[in-house]
Amino acid sequence: METVLITGGTGLIGRNLIKMLTGNGYAVSILSTSGKKVAGCRTYSWNPASGIIDEKAVADADHIIHLAGANIGAKKWTTARKKEIVNSRVKSGELLFEAFQKHPGKLKTFITASATGYYGAITSEKIFTEDSSPAGDFLGETCRRWEETADLFKKAGTRTVKIRTGMVLDSNEGALARLLMPMKLHIGSALGNGAQYMPWIHLDDICRIYLKAIEDSTLEGAYNAVAPQHVTNEEFTSTVAQVTGRTLWFPKVPAFALKAMFGEMAAIILEGSRVSSEKIIKAGFSFRFPELKPALENILRYKAEN
Ligand SMILES: NC(=O)c1ccc[n+]([C@@H]2O[C@H](COP(=O)([O-])OP(=O)(O)OC[C@H]3O[C@@H](n4cnc5c(N)ncnc54)[C@H](OP(=O)(O)O)[C@@H]3O)[C@@H](O)[C@H]2O)c1
């Protein structure tokens, strides 16, 4: 039985990925800063900020999935928070690499999360592909450095995959959950001018992409993990309203109000471009939820039933 080590495995993607991996016959262990337990897997502890890691976790792993990172949408981007966002991804990756150097031999694959923020907080009609350059803004620079850490493993000869993820749809956590709240109160509306694109992916599809990254040894390098259907914020909001049976009564939330509320972080909701899913599809991945409406219906029905 192969062992998959997941960092940040107690988060939204990690918890669901663990279920998928154990269901597919893998042993799963996690490296956790909080020490939270997840059913069905062994928890090792680490503290990347202090350079502490239980090296046994890395020594025993056939595959590593590096999901850890301070949540980019949870708190205002103060200087300290920005530092935490970067270090929790980059320093943690470097710490994994140091442990790997001491215990090489077993590891077959290193897979890292990255984000469509790689291409920057830009609104345009351009469709970004994996060959597009990273943006020079905060998220672009964060993703570039995050991916560079993964390249340490590549240079050491380990197969390395980088998953540039769009907004992951779930009804309990993340961006959709935040959007559903005003919708339930009948005060939902589009944000800014509503023309910004929102690259998105169903939670089940992102976990299936990670599984493919482990099992398909032809995957190497960066892959965008976004559904093929491109939607603007206005289209996204009206589809959510349709699926939840709400009417959009209110005008769009003006950009200045969001900037006043969220500061620089508002860029992640006010800007966005189209991102291509062609490369992962050409690699043989088939999206279970390529279109937004059925994806939302599935997520919201699941919530109603559970
Ligand atoms: N969800 C999305 O829409 C989305 C979109 C694009 C990219 N991504 C990226 O994919 C990865 C996983 O996403 P997710 O939604 O599952 O994230 P999440 O729910 O925020 O969970 C991330 C996990 O990282 C660990 N963590 C938090 N702060 C940390 C810190 N300061 N240092 C080290 N570890 C820390 C925590 O695990 P422990 O408490 O166990 O340590 C946490 O459960 C993240 O890196 C995220 O940026 C997610």
The ligand as an SDF file (V2000), in Angstrom:
LIG
                    3D

 48 52  0  0  0  0  0  0  0  0999 V2000
  -10.0230   26.4650   -1.7190 N   0  0  0  0  0  0  0  0  0  0  0  0
   -9.7840   27.2250   -2.7810 C   0  0  0  0  0  0  0  0  0  0  0  0
  -10.6990   27.8340   -3.3700 O   0  0  0  0  0  0  0  0  0  0  0  0
   -8.3820   27.3250   -3.3150 C   0  0  0  0  0  0  0  0  0  0  0  0
   -8.1500   28.0120   -4.5300 C   0  0  0  0  0  0  0  0  0  0  0  0
   -6.8480   28.1410   -4.9990 C   0  0  0  0  0  0  0  0  0  0  0  0
   -5.7850   27.5910   -4.2840 C   0  0  0  0  0  0  0  0  0  0  0  0
   -6.0370   26.9420   -3.1230 N   0  0  0  0  0  0  0  0  0  0  0  0
   -4.8800   26.4500   -2.3570 C   0  0  0  0  0  0  0  0  0  0  0  0
   -4.9940   25.0650   -2.0790 O   0  0  0  0  0  0  0  0  0  0  0  0
   -4.4890   24.7870   -0.7650 C   0  0  0  0  0  0  0  0  0  0  0  0
   -5.5560   24.0540    0.0240 C   0  0  0  0  0  0  0  0  0  0  0  0
   -6.7400   24.8400    0.0130 O   0  0  0  0  0  0  0  0  0  0  0  0
   -7.8680   24.6970    1.1350 P   0  0  0  0  0  0  0  0  0  0  0  0
   -9.0390   25.4420    0.6480 O   0  0  0  0  0  0  0  0  0  0  0  0
   -8.0000   23.2820    1.5560 O   0  0  0  0  0  0  0  0  0  0  0  0
   -7.1800   25.5390    2.3050 O   0  0  0  0  0  0  0  0  0  0  0  0
   -7.6600   25.7210    3.8300 P   0  0  0  0  0  0  0  0  0  0  0  0
   -9.0210   25.1240    4.0330 O   0  0  0  0  0  0  0  0  0  0  0  0
   -7.4480   27.1520    4.1760 O   0  0  0  0  0  0  0  0  0  0  0  0
   -6.6330   24.7880    4.6280 O   0  0  0  0  0  0  0  0  0  0  0  0
   -5.2530   24.9990    4.5560 C   0  0  0  0  0  0  0  0  0  0  0  0
   -4.5660   24.2360    5.6810 C   0  0  0  0  0  0  0  0  0  0  0  0
   -3.2310   24.7490    5.7620 O   0  0  0  0  0  0  0  0  0  0  0  0
   -2.7690   24.7010    7.1090 C   0  0  0  0  0  0  0  0  0  0  0  0
   -2.3190   26.0340    7.5150 N   0  0  0  0  0  0  0  0  0  0  0  0
   -3.0620   27.1310    7.7970 C   0  0  0  0  0  0  0  0  0  0  0  0
   -2.2710   28.1660    8.1590 N   0  0  0  0  0  0  0  0  0  0  0  0
   -1.0090   27.6930    8.1270 C   0  0  0  0  0  0  0  0  0  0  0  0
    0.2720   28.2620    8.4050 C   0  0  0  0  0  0  0  0  0  0  0  0
    0.3810   29.5330    8.8090 N   0  0  0  0  0  0  0  0  0  0  0  0
    1.3720   27.4800    8.2550 N   0  0  0  0  0  0  0  0  0  0  0  0
    1.2910   26.1930    7.8270 C   0  0  0  0  0  0  0  0  0  0  0  0
    0.0930   25.5880    7.5910 N   0  0  0  0  0  0  0  0  0  0  0  0
   -1.0250   26.3430    7.7140 C   0  0  0  0  0  0  0  0  0  0  0  0
   -3.9650   24.2710    7.9800 C   0  0  0  0  0  0  0  0  0  0  0  0
   -3.7810   22.8810    8.3050 O   0  0  0  0  0  0  0  0  0  0  0  0
   -3.2250   22.4250    9.7730 P   0  0  0  0  0  0  0  0  0  0  0  0
   -4.0190   23.2140   10.7760 O   0  0  0  0  0  0  0  0  0  0  0  0
   -3.5160   20.9720    9.8050 O   0  0  0  0  0  0  0  0  0  0  0  0
   -1.7720   22.7510    9.7680 O   0  0  0  0  0  0  0  0  0  0  0  0
   -5.1680   24.4310    7.0500 C   0  0  0  0  0  0  0  0  0  0  0  0
   -6.1790   23.4820    7.3340 O   0  0  0  0  0  0  0  0  0  0  0  0
   -4.1120   26.1280   -0.1460 C   0  0  0  0  0  0  0  0  0  0  0  0
   -2.7320   26.3240   -0.2120 O   0  0  0  0  0  0  0  0  0  0  0  0
   -4.8470   27.1400   -0.9990 C   0  0  0  0  0  0  0  0  0  0  0  0
   -4.2000   28.3930   -1.0920 O   0  0  0  0  0  0  0  0  0  0  0  0
   -7.2960   26.7860   -2.6240 C   0  0  0  0  0  0  0  0  0  0  0  0
  1  2  1  0
  2  3  2  0
  2  4  1  0
  4  5  1  0
  4 48  2  0
  5  6  2  0
  6  7  1  0
  7  8  2  0
  8  9  1  0
  8 48  1  0
  9 10  1  0
  9 46  1  0
 10 11  1  0
 11 12  1  0
 11 44  1  0
 12 13  1  0
 13 14  1  0
 14 15  2  0
 14 16  1  0
 14 17  1  0
 17 18  1  0
 18 19  2  0
 18 20  1  0
 18 21  1  0
 21 22  1  0
 22 23  1  0
 23 24  1  0
 23 42  1  0
 24 25  1  0
 25 26  1  0
 25 36  1  0
 26 27  1  0
 26 35  1  0
 27 28  2  0
 28 29  1  0
 29 30  1  0
 29 35  2  0
 30 31  1  0
 30 32  2  0
 32 33  1  0
 33 34  2  0
 34 35  1  0
 36 37  1  0
 36 42  1  0
 37 38  1  0
 38 39  2  0
 38 40  1  0
 38 41  1  0
 42 43  1  0
 44 45  1  0
 44 46  1  0
 46 47  1  0
M  CHG  2   8   1  16  -1
M  END
$$$$
